[in-house]
Amino acid sequence: MRRILSTYRYVKHELTPELLSQIADAKIDAVEIFCEPSHFNYRDPLAIRDIAGMLDEYGLALHSLHSPTERHMTPGRDSGNPISISDPERIRRIDAVDEVKRALEVAERIPFRYLVQHMSQGRQVADPRKFDAAFNALEILSIFAKHRGVTITLENTLGELGSPESLQQFIRETHLHDLKLCFDIGHAHVETGVEPALEIMRDRIVTTHIHDNHGEKDEHLLPYEGTIDWDAALAALHAAPAHPSIVLELKEQPALASSNGTAPALEEIRAAFDKFEEFPGDSSAQSAGN
């Protein structure tokens, strides 16, 4: 199994050579980098060049980028001004499209396979105006991405607009068939359940966000620390047609009694990958997706 870690775990910190070195030392093969300027300044050619050099030096591949969700996020805070491609207000939507284009331009210097994109921000209803706005944005962005060798993957998020049903309906009705899906297992667990959501999305899933929670809020815990049935979930994922890549997307947690700092530590992340690799049939499921 190719071990892919989202840098969302470290999004409140700058992506430094030391951090990437530690990730590589934990036997991680590839990363998904979260586009937040204080973490990775995707707009700065020098920052992109530096990250390219670091990835090459430490033998890490760039599997994907997570599209920016906010701008001017204050260090240490969890929210800022949202970037929404489904904003019915044309000026704000164009601004959001331009911001996503800047992230896609990273592929001109560091090739990557997928851009993970939220269609909604927060728990939004499936408003037809927002569908139309998202269509206008993604019609432009999917072409822009394709010219750079990138596939846009829509992530299932909390709320109606980003639900598995809405995403499939959106692609079906807009005929934007270059779009694929990123299955976020934690979001599915909070909403309708992992297996029902996966069944709806399965034919278009190419990559994932893997994390756990207790079914009430989006905690981004290590697998097996919440209430997801991992045996059933992994079996269903491995049976998906495109054999999606497994990407751990964890969140910095408060210090635990058993830890010296914030969790999860890279040793714990490595152990989670070890456990996944023990799952029957893993090797065959992952080889085609990577």
SEBASE-955434 format. One record per residue (C-alpha): residue in one letter; chain; x, y negated, z negated. Coordinates in steps of 0.05 Angstrom, whole numbers. Each point is the difference from the previous one (the first is absolute). Example, Ala and Ser with C-alpha at 12.3 -4.5 7.8 and 13.67 -1.06 7.14 Angstrom:
% residues 2
@res:A	chain:A	x:246	y:90	z:-156
@res:S	chain:A	x:27	y:-69	z:13
% end
This chain:
% residues 290
@res:M	chain:A	x:0	y:0	z:0
@res:R	chain:A	x:25	y:-69	z:18
@res:R	chain:A	x:1	y:-41	z:-65
@res:I	chain:A	x:-28	y:-69	z:12
@res:L	chain:A	x:-7	y:-52	z:-55
@res:S	chain:A	x:-38	y:-66	z:4
@res:T	chain:A	x:38	y:-58	z:-29
@res:Y	chain:A	x:-66	y:-24	z:-30
@res:R	chain:A	x:28	y:30	z:-64
@res:Y	chain:A	x:50	y:-57	z:0
@res:V	chain:A	x:-41	y:-55	z:33
@res:K	chain:A	x:11	y:-49	z:-58
@res:H	chain:A	x:74	y:4	z:12
@res:E	chain:A	x:46	y:-17	z:57
@res:L	chain:A	x:19	y:58	z:45
@res:T	chain:A	x:75	y:2	z:-14
@res:P	chain:A	x:58	y:45	z:22
@res:E	chain:A	x:3	y:28	z:-71
@res:L	chain:A	x:-74	y:20	z:2
@res:L	chain:A	x:5	y:33	z:69
@res:S	chain:A	x:63	y:36	z:-22
@res:Q	chain:A	x:-37	y:28	z:-60
@res:I	chain:A	x:-58	y:22	z:44
@res:A	chain:A	x:47	y:37	z:46
@res:D	chain:A	x:36	y:32	z:-59
@res:A	chain:A	x:-67	y:28	z:-22
@res:K	chain:A	x:-2	y:41	z:65
@res:I	chain:A	x:-52	y:-44	z:33
@res:D	chain:A	x:3	y:5	z:76
@res:A	chain:A	x:-40	y:-61	z:22
@res:V	chain:A	x:-38	y:-60	z:-26
@res:E	chain:A	x:-62	y:-40	z:13
@res:I	chain:A	x:17	y:-73	z:-14
@res:F	chain:A	x:-54	y:-45	z:-28
@res:C	chain:A	x:-1	y:-68	z:34
@res:E	chain:A	x:0	y:-50	z:-57
@res:P	chain:A	x:50	y:-57	z:11
@res:S	chain:A	x:31	y:1	z:-69
@res:H	chain:A	x:11	y:75	z:8
@res:F	chain:A	x:17	y:3	z:75
@res:N	chain:A	x:-1	y:-65	z:40
@res:Y	chain:A	x:-25	y:29	z:66
@res:R	chain:A	x:0	y:-70	z:30
@res:D	chain:A	x:75	y:-11	z:-10
@res:P	chain:A	x:46	y:28	z:55
@res:L	chain:A	x:58	y:1	z:-48
@res:A	chain:A	x:-40	y:39	z:-52
@res:I	chain:A	x:-21	y:50	z:54
@res:R	chain:A	x:72	y:8	z:22
@res:D	chain:A	x:22	y:12	z:-71
@res:I	chain:A	x:-54	y:53	z:-12
@res:A	chain:A	x:19	y:34	z:66
@res:G	chain:A	x:72	y:5	z:-24
@res:M	chain:A	x:-20	y:27	z:-68
@res:L	chain:A	x:-46	y:53	z:29
@res:D	chain:A	x:55	y:22	z:47
@res:E	chain:A	x:53	y:1	z:-55
@res:Y	chain:A	x:-42	y:42	z:-47
@res:G	chain:A	x:-28	y:47	z:53
@res:L	chain:A	x:-73	y:-21	z:-10
@res:A	chain:A	x:-50	y:-3	z:57
@res:L	chain:A	x:-54	y:-52	z:4
@res:H	chain:A	x:-64	y:41	z:8
@res:S	chain:A	x:-49	y:-58	z:-5
@res:L	chain:A	x:-14	y:-70	z:-22
@res:H	chain:A	x:-60	y:-19	z:-43
@res:S	chain:A	x:-31	y:-62	z:32
@res:P	chain:A	x:1	y:-63	z:-44
@res:T	chain:A	x:-63	y:-7	z:-43
@res:E	chain:A	x:15	y:-66	z:-34
@res:R	chain:A	x:43	y:-61	z:9
@res:H	chain:A	x:38	y:-42	z:-51
@res:M	chain:A	x:-6	y:54	z:-52
@res:T	chain:A	x:30	y:-26	z:-65
@res:P	chain:A	x:53	y:48	z:-28
@res:G	chain:A	x:-29	y:41	z:-57
@res:R	chain:A	x:-72	y:-10	z:22
@res:D	chain:A	x:-45	y:51	z:35
@res:S	chain:A	x:-39	y:-48	z:44
@res:G	chain:A	x:7	y:-59	z:46
@res:N	chain:A	x:-34	y:-29	z:62
@res:P	chain:A	x:-29	y:57	z:40
@res:I	chain:A	x:18	y:13	z:73
@res:S	chain:A	x:-62	y:29	z:33
@res:I	chain:A	x:-7	y:21	z:73
@res:S	chain:A	x:-75	y:6	z:-12
@res:D	chain:A	x:-11	y:-71	z:-22
@res:P	chain:A	x:-58	y:-30	z:41
@res:E	chain:A	x:33	y:-68	z:-5
@res:R	chain:A	x:39	y:-4	z:66
@res:I	chain:A	x:58	y:-43	z:-25
@res:R	chain:A	x:14	y:44	z:-60
@res:R	chain:A	x:-6	y:63	z:43
@res:I	chain:A	x:49	y:-27	z:52
@res:D	chain:A	x:48	y:-17	z:-56
@res:A	chain:A	x:-7	y:72	z:-26
@res:V	chain:A	x:13	y:28	z:70
@res:D	chain:A	x:63	y:-42	z:6
@res:E	chain:A	x:24	y:25	z:-68
@res:V	chain:A	x:-10	y:73	z:20
@res:K	chain:A	x:36	y:-14	z:66
@res:R	chain:A	x:61	y:-23	z:-39
@res:A	chain:A	x:0	y:66	z:-37
@res:L	chain:A	x:-6	y:39	z:66
@res:E	chain:A	x:60	y:-38	z:28
@res:V	chain:A	x:44	y:35	z:-51
@res:A	chain:A	x:-4	y:60	z:48
@res:E	chain:A	x:42	y:-39	z:50
@res:R	chain:A	x:58	y:6	z:-49
@res:I	chain:A	x:-18	y:61	z:-42
@res:P	chain:A	x:-43	y:51	z:37
@res:F	chain:A	x:-58	y:29	z:-41
@res:R	chain:A	x:-59	y:44	z:17
@res:Y	chain:A	x:-61	y:-28	z:-36
@res:L	chain:A	x:-27	y:-65	z:-26
@res:V	chain:A	x:-50	y:12	z:-57
@res:Q	chain:A	x:-55	y:-51	z:5
@res:H	chain:A	x:-58	y:-18	z:-46
@res:M	chain:A	x:-63	y:-19	z:38
@res:S	chain:A	x:-29	y:-31	z:-63
@res:Q	chain:A	x:26	y:-35	z:-62
@res:G	chain:A	x:-35	y:19	z:-64
@res:R	chain:A	x:-67	y:33	z:-5
@res:Q	chain:A	x:-35	y:-29	z:61
@res:V	chain:A	x:-67	y:22	z:29
@res:A	chain:A	x:-4	y:25	z:71
@res:D	chain:A	x:-21	y:-67	z:29
@res:P	chain:A	x:-8	y:1	z:76
@res:R	chain:A	x:35	y:-68	z:3
@res:K	chain:A	x:61	y:30	z:-33
@res:F	chain:A	x:-1	y:59	z:48
@res:D	chain:A	x:-1	y:-49	z:59
@res:A	chain:A	x:57	y:-40	z:-32
@res:A	chain:A	x:41	y:63	z:-11
@res:F	chain:A	x:-12	y:21	z:73
@res:N	chain:A	x:25	y:-67	z:26
@res:A	chain:A	x:62	y:6	z:-43
@res:L	chain:A	x:16	y:73	z:12
@res:E	chain:A	x:-11	y:-4	z:75
@res:I	chain:A	x:58	y:-48	z:1
@res:L	chain:A	x:42	y:35	z:-52
@res:S	chain:A	x:-5	y:70	z:29
@res:I	chain:A	x:29	y:-24	z:66
@res:F	chain:A	x:54	y:-40	z:-35
@res:A	chain:A	x:18	y:61	z:-42
@res:K	chain:A	x:0	y:48	z:60
@res:H	chain:A	x:50	y:-43	z:37
@res:R	chain:A	x:47	y:10	z:-60
@res:G	chain:A	x:-10	y:75	z:-7
@res:V	chain:A	x:-44	y:-6	z:-62
@res:T	chain:A	x:-68	y:31	z:-14
@res:I	chain:A	x:-47	y:-39	z:-46
@res:T	chain:A	x:-32	y:45	z:-52
@res:L	chain:A	x:-62	y:-26	z:-37
@res:E	chain:A	x:0	y:19	z:-74
@res:N	chain:A	x:-63	y:19	z:-37
@res:T	chain:A	x:-8	y:-51	z:-55
@res:L	chain:A	x:-50	y:-12	z:-56
@res:G	chain:A	x:-68	y:-27	z:21
@res:E	chain:A	x:-45	y:10	z:60
@res:L	chain:A	x:40	y:-35	z:54
@res:G	chain:A	x:61	y:42	z:-11
@res:S	chain:A	x:-36	y:66	z:-13
@res:P	chain:A	x:15	y:62	z:42
@res:E	chain:A	x:-69	y:-5	z:33
@res:S	chain:A	x:11	y:-73	z:18
@res:L	chain:A	x:69	y:12	z:29
@res:Q	chain:A	x:-23	y:57	z:44
@res:Q	chain:A	x:-62	y:-39	z:22
@res:F	chain:A	x:44	y:-60	z:16
@res:I	chain:A	x:48	y:39	z:45
@res:R	chain:A	x:-57	y:37	z:33
@res:E	chain:A	x:-40	y:-63	z:16
@res:T	chain:A	x:59	y:-44	z:21
@res:H	chain:A	x:35	y:54	z:41
@res:L	chain:A	x:67	y:-22	z:-30
@res:H	chain:A	x:24	y:71	z:5
@res:D	chain:A	x:73	y:-17	z:-10
@res:L	chain:A	x:-17	y:-13	z:-73
@res:K	chain:A	x:13	y:57	z:-49
@res:L	chain:A	x:-14	y:9	z:-74
@res:C	chain:A	x:40	y:0	z:-65
@res:F	chain:A	x:-34	y:43	z:-52
@res:D	chain:A	x:6	y:-30	z:-69
@res:I	chain:A	x:-17	y:57	z:-46
@res:G	chain:A	x:-6	y:-43	z:-63
@res:H	chain:A	x:-51	y:-46	z:32
@res:A	chain:A	x:-39	y:60	z:23
@res:H	chain:A	x:0	y:29	z:-70
@res:V	chain:A	x:-28	y:-64	z:-29
@res:E	chain:A	x:-54	y:-5	z:53
@res:T	chain:A	x:-35	y:60	z:32
@res:G	chain:A	x:51	y:54	z:-18
@res:V	chain:A	x:63	y:26	z:34
@res:E	chain:A	x:-28	y:57	z:41
@res:P	chain:A	x:-62	y:-36	z:28
@res:A	chain:A	x:43	y:-60	z:20
@res:L	chain:A	x:53	y:44	z:31
@res:E	chain:A	x:-52	y:38	z:40
@res:I	chain:A	x:-26	y:-65	z:30
@res:M	chain:A	x:70	y:-27	z:17
@res:R	chain:A	x:38	y:64	z:16
@res:D	chain:A	x:1	y:-4	z:76
@res:R	chain:A	x:36	y:-67	z:0
@res:I	chain:A	x:45	y:5	z:-62
@res:V	chain:A	x:74	y:-5	z:17
@res:T	chain:A	x:29	y:-25	z:-66
@res:T	chain:A	x:-21	y:-5	z:-73
@res:H	chain:A	x:6	y:-36	z:-66
@res:I	chain:A	x:7	y:52	z:-55
@res:H	chain:A	x:-12	y:-18	z:-73
@res:D	chain:A	x:-45	y:19	z:-57
@res:N	chain:A	x:-52	y:-32	z:-46
@res:H	chain:A	x:-56	y:19	z:-47
@res:G	chain:A	x:-56	y:-15	z:49
@res:E	chain:A	x:-17	y:-68	z:-28
@res:K	chain:A	x:53	y:-49	z:24
@res:D	chain:A	x:58	y:-4	z:49
@res:E	chain:A	x:56	y:19	z:-48
@res:H	chain:A	x:53	y:26	z:50
@res:L	chain:A	x:25	y:53	z:-49
@res:L	chain:A	x:47	y:57	z:16
@res:P	chain:A	x:-36	y:61	z:28
@res:Y	chain:A	x:-25	y:46	z:-55
@res:E	chain:A	x:-6	y:-57	z:-50
@res:G	chain:A	x:-73	y:-15	z:17
@res:T	chain:A	x:-61	y:43	z:18
@res:I	chain:A	x:10	y:15	z:74
@res:D	chain:A	x:-3	y:74	z:16
@res:W	chain:A	x:67	y:4	z:35
@res:D	chain:A	x:-6	y:72	z:23
@res:A	chain:A	x:-64	y:-15	z:38
@res:A	chain:A	x:26	y:-68	z:24
@res:L	chain:A	x:66	y:27	z:27
@res:A	chain:A	x:-35	y:59	z:34
@res:A	chain:A	x:-48	y:-48	z:35
@res:L	chain:A	x:57	y:-47	z:21
@res:H	chain:A	x:42	y:56	z:27
@res:A	chain:A	x:-60	y:23	z:42
@res:A	chain:A	x:-10	y:-69	z:32
@res:P	chain:A	x:12	y:3	z:76
@res:A	chain:A	x:59	y:-50	z:3
@res:H	chain:A	x:35	y:28	z:-62
@res:P	chain:A	x:6	y:-69	z:-32
@res:S	chain:A	x:64	y:-25	z:-34
@res:I	chain:A	x:0	y:0	z:-76
@res:V	chain:A	x:17	y:-69	z:-28
@res:L	chain:A	x:3	y:-10	z:-75
@res:E	chain:A	x:-30	y:-69	z:-15
@res:L	chain:A	x:10	y:-11	z:-75
@res:K	chain:A	x:-7	y:-61	z:-44
@res:E	chain:A	x:45	y:-28	z:-54
@res:Q	chain:A	x:-30	y:22	z:-65
@res:P	chain:A	x:8	y:-26	z:-72
@res:A	chain:A	x:58	y:30	z:-38
@res:L	chain:A	x:-18	y:68	z:-29
@res:A	chain:A	x:22	y:29	z:-66
@res:S	chain:A	x:39	y:53	z:38
@res:S	chain:A	x:36	y:-51	z:44
@res:N	chain:A	x:52	y:-54	z:-10
@res:G	chain:A	x:-32	y:-45	z:51
@res:T	chain:A	x:-59	y:-6	z:47
@res:A	chain:A	x:-25	y:64	z:32
@res:P	chain:A	x:1	y:39	z:43
@res:A	chain:A	x:75	y:8	z:4
@res:L	chain:A	x:34	y:28	z:62
@res:E	chain:A	x:14	y:65	z:-37
@res:E	chain:A	x:-76	y:8	z:-9
@res:I	chain:A	x:-13	y:-18	z:72
@res:R	chain:A	x:51	y:52	z:23
@res:A	chain:A	x:-34	y:52	z:-45
@res:A	chain:A	x:-67	y:-16	z:33
@res:F	chain:A	x:29	y:13	z:69
@res:D	chain:A	x:30	y:65	z:-27
@res:K	chain:A	x:-68	y:22	z:-24
@res:F	chain:A	x:-33	y:-17	z:67
@res:E	chain:A	x:53	y:42	z:36
@res:E	chain:A	x:-20	y:60	z:-42
@res:F	chain:A	x:-71	y:-3	z:30
@res:P	chain:A	x:-13	y:59	z:47
@res:G	chain:A	x:4	y:-19	z:74
@res:D	chain:A	x:32	y:-67	z:-12
@res:S	chain:A	x:58	y:8	z:48
@res:S	chain:A	x:-42	y:16	z:60
@res:A	chain:A	x:-49	y:-55	z:-15
@res:Q	chain:A	x:52	y:-54	z:-5
@res:S	chain:A	x:47	y:16	z:57
@res:A	chain:A	x:-47	y:-23	z:55
@res:G	chain:A	x:-17	y:-66	z:-35
@res:N	chain:A	x:72	y:-24	z:-5
% end
